[in-house]
């Protein structure tokens, strides 16, 4: 291979992010999530910069478009939710791991209302979010379900998308005078997964 080719390959290779820069990005994303939680995903970038203790130029250097910051912050939360499922599967029994992850998912969905808003907004700027959400969570949920089914903890035939959508829907705000407790509804759903009649779905 010629030196010219080597040079071209080196120039095209992505440069690794320095550890301190990566920490700064992670801090920025955590701050953005906190602001989105309190003020919604339409919160001003300037507010995020002030609370993160950085200049607004720093944010735009890493995230040229405002939507880039929203997507990166929410994808980091999806990553954390997926990682939690892997950890539960490695440290708990099959049934406990599934219930533990569902509890974590309920907290994730109810705490990050902005995620649901962005996922369902139809805004082209957020079109990557639903795909990323399913790509990261679907295999984790599938593994948890497969283990619980094999252990006889839940009925056969439950699909990961069914669990993700059903629990997500139960976590949505209810428009009634005295809305029921979200976790009680989710517990009833989990009880339904455990019930096995003459035939499974």
Secondary structure, DSSP 4 states (H G I P E B T S, - for coil): --HHHHHHHHHHSPPPPPHHHHHHHHHHHHHHHHHHHHH-TT--HHHHHHHHTS-HHHHHHH-SSHHHHHHHHHHHHHHHHHHHHHHHHHHS-HHHHHHHHHHHHHHHHHH-HHHHHHHTS--GGGHHHHHHHHHHHHHHHHHHHHHHHHTTSS-TT--HHHHHHHHHHHTSPP-STTPPPHHHHHHHHHHHHH---SS--
